[in-house]
Amino acid sequence: MNILIWAIVLLIGLLLIGVVLYLLSPRTYQSADSVANSYDDWTNDGILEFYWGEHIHLGHYGSPPREKDFLRAKSDFVHEMVCWGGLDTLPSGTTVLDVGCGIGGSSRMLAREYGFVVTGITISPQQVGRAQALTPPEVTARFQVDDALALSFPDASFDVVWSVEAGPHMPDKAQFARELMRVLKPGGILVVADWNQRDDRQVPLNVWEKPVMRQLLNQWSHPAFSSIEGFSERLEATGLVAGHVTTADWTAETLPSWLDSIWQGVIRPAGLVRFGVSGLIKSLREVPTILLMRVAFGAGLCRFGMFRAVRANVQASELSSAQMDDRLVRS
């Protein structure tokens, strides 16, 4: 009994340490450099990769959700996104741009299991280095540092543009939408998965939601979340979408990831040995944000949005600056 009491006291003490660190060290978005530095830091120490594996994104737990291994849920997410986007019907050799590729988990799967030729981009030099180190020579995936708001590729460069959970780091959602569509070939497919805020034009944030959202933005270098409706409008406002954007809400399918990610620290104590006290403290600092994310997604403040768009048979250069400005303002 005494052991149980001491374990509970220790757990409460650790959580309090995490809360104090959380409150004293916000990571507010300042520029693209603040995002790059955050990811460089996590990549260098290896803690995130140890617990989250090569996929630094949420997992897919099925419809309806069921108990599943944390790392398997992440790889399942990639397969589910491929099928939802209709990419599983595309031939080997299809060119794909993975925007916000992290350490290359999705890029490698798309190359290895679907035969795609993948270019992964991230703003973090350390992530590029780690992605390259994890990718065998025979896997048709390469990686480079690039800015999603000013991609270095010419118009109509890729058959598919793919992006997972990169949007919240973008301060200019309209420019992000334009760049994603610009580098697609006519008839090419855009598939995006993102954390989104509820559309506050329809239901404004209430008294408790405002400070929660502020914390979610300040703690993980996010300038703003878009809504599913809002980002769909941004995409269509580029004038480069054939028809309309298809969307889906995968909040229920991904929701178990939040608590599951915390549970990894409990069931994998080898991390404490590997990363020591400093690693434990750094990990504890993230627990309050993860719990707030679970609250926000569970309560409907946040939603996990899926987006699919097809590039129209029109060149970006055919749209005048005035047309583009007008479309973006109206969105």
C-alpha positions in Angstrom: 0.0 0.0 0.0 2.8 2.4 0.9 4.4 1.7 -2.5 1.2 2.6 -4.3 0.9 5.8 -2.3 4.4 6.8 -3.1 3.9 6.0 -6.8 0.8 8.2 -6.8 2.7 11.0 -5.1 5.6 10.7 -7.5 3.2 10.8 -10.5 1.5 13.9 -9.2 4.9 15.5 -8.6 6.0 14.7 -12.1 2.8 16.2 -13.6 3.3 19.3 -11.5 6.8 19.7 -12.8 5.4 19.4 -16.3 2.8 22.0 -15.7 5.3 24.4 -14.3 7.7 24.0 -17.2 4.7 24.3 -19.6 3.7 27.6 -18.1 7.2 29.0 -17.9 8.5 28.1 -21.4 6.0 28.9 -24.1 7.1 28.4 -27.7 5.2 31.1 -29.4 5.4 31.3 -33.2 7.8 34.1 -34.2 8.9 33.2 -37.7 9.7 30.2 -39.8 13.0 30.0 -37.9 11.2 29.3 -34.6 9.4 26.3 -36.3 12.6 25.0 -37.8 14.5 25.4 -34.5 11.8 23.5 -32.6 12.0 20.6 -35.0 15.8 20.7 -35.2 15.8 20.3 -31.4 13.5 17.4 -31.3 15.3 15.6 -34.1 18.7 16.1 -32.5 17.8 14.6 -29.1 15.8 11.7 -30.6 13.1 11.7 -28.0 10.2 12.2 -30.4 11.5 9.6 -32.8 11.9 7.1 -29.9 8.3 7.4 -28.7 6.5 8.3 -32.0 8.6 6.3 -34.5 9.3 7.5 -38.0 5.8 9.0 -38.4 5.5 12.3 -36.5 1.7 12.5 -36.9 -1.4 11.0 -35.4 -2.6 7.4 -36.0 -5.7 6.0 -37.5 -7.6 3.7 -35.2 -10.4 2.6 -37.5 -14.1 3.5 -38.0 -15.3 3.0 -35.3 -12.0 3.4 -33.4 -10.6 0.3 -31.8 -7.6 -0.6 -29.6 -4.5 -0.6 -31.7 -0.7 -0.5 -31.4 0.4 3.2 -31.4 3.1 2.8 -34.1 0.9 0.6 -36.2 -1.9 3.2 -36.1 0.5 5.7 -37.6 1.4 3.5 -40.5 -2.2 2.6 -41.0 -3.0 6.3 -41.2 -0.8 6.6 -44.3 -2.6 3.7 -46.0 -6.0 5.1 -45.1 -5.0 8.5 -46.5 -3.7 6.9 -49.7 -7.0 5.1 -50.2 -9.2 8.0 -49.2 -7.3 10.2 -51.7 -7.6 7.7 -54.5 -3.8 7.4 -54.8 -3.9 3.6 -54.6 -5.1 3.5 -58.3 -2.1 5.5 -59.5 0.7 3.8 -61.3 4.3 3.1 -60.1 6.5 6.1 -60.9 3.9 8.7 -59.9 5.7 11.8 -58.7 4.8 13.0 -55.2 5.7 16.0 -53.2 5.5 15.4 -49.4 5.1 18.9 -47.8 6.2 18.9 -44.2 7.8 15.4 -44.5 9.3 15.3 -41.0 11.9 12.5 -40.9 10.4 10.9 -43.9 8.2 8.2 -42.6 5.3 8.8 -45.0 7.7 9.5 -47.9 9.4 6.1 -47.5 6.0 4.3 -47.3 4.7 6.0 -50.4 7.9 5.1 -52.3 8.4 1.6 -50.9 4.8 0.3 -50.9 3.2 2.2 -53.8 6.2 2.6 -56.1 5.9 6.4 -56.1 8.9 8.7 -56.7 8.8 11.0 -53.7 10.4 14.4 -52.8 10.0 15.3 -49.2 10.4 18.8 -48.0 10.7 20.3 -44.5 11.9 23.6 -43.1 14.2 21.7 -40.6 17.7 20.9 -41.8 18.1 18.3 -39.0 14.9 16.5 -40.2 16.3 16.4 -43.7 19.5 14.9 -42.4 17.7 12.3 -40.4 15.3 11.4 -43.2 18.3 10.9 -45.5 20.0 8.6 -43.0 16.9 6.5 -42.5 16.2 6.1 -46.3 18.0 3.1 -48.1 19.5 3.9 -51.5 16.9 1.7 -53.3 13.9 3.6 -51.9 12.8 6.3 -54.4 12.5 9.1 -51.9 14.8 12.2 -51.5 14.6 15.1 -49.1 15.5 18.7 -49.1 15.0 21.9 -47.0 12.3 24.1 -48.5 9.7 26.6 -47.5 6.1 25.5 -48.0 5.1 29.2 -48.6 7.6 29.7 -51.4 8.3 26.2 -52.9 11.4 26.1 -55.1 9.7 23.9 -57.7 8.3 25.2 -61.0 4.6 25.2 -61.7 3.0 21.8 -62.5 6.0 19.7 -61.2 4.2 16.8 -59.5 1.4 14.3 -60.0 0.5 14.3 -56.3 1.0 16.8 -53.5 0.7 15.3 -50.0 0.8 17.0 -46.7 0.1 15.8 -43.1 -0.3 18.2 -40.1 1.9 21.0 -41.6 -0.8 23.7 -42.0 -1.0 24.9 -38.4 2.6 26.2 -38.8 1.7 28.4 -41.8 1.0 32.0 -41.0 -0.4 32.7 -44.5 -3.0 30.0 -45.2 -4.0 31.5 -48.6 -0.3 31.4 -49.8 0.0 27.9 -48.5 -3.0 26.8 -50.5 -1.7 28.5 -53.6 1.7 26.9 -53.4 0.2 23.4 -52.9 -2.0 23.8 -56.0 0.6 25.6 -58.1 3.2 22.8 -58.1 0.5 20.2 -59.1 0.3 19.1 -62.7 -3.1 19.6 -64.4 -5.2 16.6 -63.3 -2.9 16.0 -60.4 -4.3 15.3 -56.9 -3.8 17.2 -53.7 -4.3 15.3 -50.4 -4.0 17.1 -47.1 -4.5 16.0 -43.5 -4.5 18.7 -40.8 -5.4 19.9 -37.4 -8.2 22.4 -37.7 -10.2 24.7 -35.5 -14.0 24.7 -35.5 -15.3 27.3 -37.9 -15.8 30.2 -35.5 -17.7 32.1 -38.1 -20.6 29.7 -37.4 -20.0 29.1 -33.7 -17.7 31.6 -32.0 -15.3 30.4 -29.4 -16.7 30.6 -25.9 -15.1 31.8 -22.7 -13.1 28.6 -22.0 -12.2 27.8 -25.6 -10.4 31.1 -26.2 -7.6 30.5 -23.6 -7.3 26.8 -24.6 -6.8 27.8 -28.2 -4.3 30.4 -27.2 -2.3 27.8 -25.3 -2.4 25.3 -28.2 -1.0 28.0 -30.5 1.6 29.3 -28.1 3.1 26.0 -27.0 3.9 24.4 -30.4 4.8 27.3 -32.6 1.5 27.6 -34.4 0.5 31.0 -35.7 -3.1 29.9 -36.3 -5.4 27.0 -37.1 -7.7 27.1 -40.1 -11.1 25.6 -40.1 -12.0 22.8 -42.5 -14.5 25.1 -44.2 -12.0 28.0 -44.3 -9.1 26.1 -45.8 -11.4 24.5 -48.4 -12.3 28.0 -49.4 -8.7 29.0 -49.6 -7.9 26.2 -52.0 -10.9 26.9 -54.3 -10.0 30.6 -54.2 -6.7 29.8 -56.0 -8.6 29.3 -59.2 -6.6 26.1 -59.7 -9.2 23.5 -58.4 -11.3 21.5 -60.8 -14.8 21.5 -59.3 -14.9 21.5 -55.5 -12.6 20.4 -52.7 -13.7 17.1 -51.0 -13.4 17.1 -47.2 -13.8 14.7 -44.4 -13.6 14.8 -40.6 -11.3 12.1 -39.1 -11.4 13.4 -35.5 -12.9 10.2 -34.1 -10.5 8.0 -36.0 -7.4 9.8 -34.8 -8.6 10.9 -31.3 -7.0 7.9 -29.3 -3.6 9.1 -30.5 -3.3 11.8 -27.8 -3.6 9.7 -24.7 -1.8 6.8 -26.4 1.2 9.1 -27.0 1.4 9.8 -23.2 0.9 6.1 -22.4 4.1 5.4 -24.5 6.2 7.1 -21.8 4.7 4.8 -19.2 5.0 1.5 -20.9 8.5 2.2 -22.4 10.6 3.1 -19.4 13.8 2.4 -21.5 13.4 6.0 -22.6 14.2 7.2 -19.1 17.5 5.2 -19.2 18.3 6.4 -22.7 17.5 10.1 -22.3 18.1 10.5 -18.6 16.5 13.1 -16.3 16.8 15.9 -18.9 14.8 13.8 -21.3 12.2 13.0 -18.7 11.8 16.7 -17.9 11.5 17.7 -21.6 8.9 15.0 -22.2 6.9 16.0 -19.1 6.8 19.5 -20.4 4.7 18.3 -23.4 2.1 16.4 -21.4 -0.2 19.4 -20.6 -0.3 20.4 -24.3 -1.1 16.9 -25.3 -3.9 16.7 -22.7 -5.2 20.1 -23.9 -5.2 18.7 -27.5 -7.2 15.7 -26.4 -9.7 18.0 -24.6 -10.0 20.4 -27.7 -10.5 17.6 -30.2 -12.8 15.7 -27.9 -15.0 18.7 -27.2 -15.3 19.9 -30.8 -13.1 22.9 -30.5 -10.6 21.3 -32.9 -11.3 18.8 -35.8 -9.0 16.6 -37.8 -9.7 17.7 -41.4 -9.0 15.8 -44.6 -8.9 17.6 -48.0 -8.7 16.3 -51.6 -8.6 18.5 -54.6 -7.8 18.0 -58.3 -5.8 20.5 -60.2 -7.7 22.2 -63.0 -6.4 22.2 -66.6 -5.2 25.8 -66.3 -1.8 27.3 -65.7 -1.2 29.5 -62.7 0.3 32.0 -65.0 -3.0 32.4 -66.8 -4.5 33.9 -63.7 -3.6 37.5 -63.4 -2.4 39.0 -60.1 -5.7 41.0 -59.9 -7.7 37.8 -60.2 -5.6 36.0 -57.6 -5.8 38.9 -55.1 -9.6 39.2 -55.6 -10.1 35.4 -55.1 -7.9 35.4 -52.0 -9.6 38.4 -50.4 -13.0 37.0 -51.0 -12.0 33.7 -49.3 
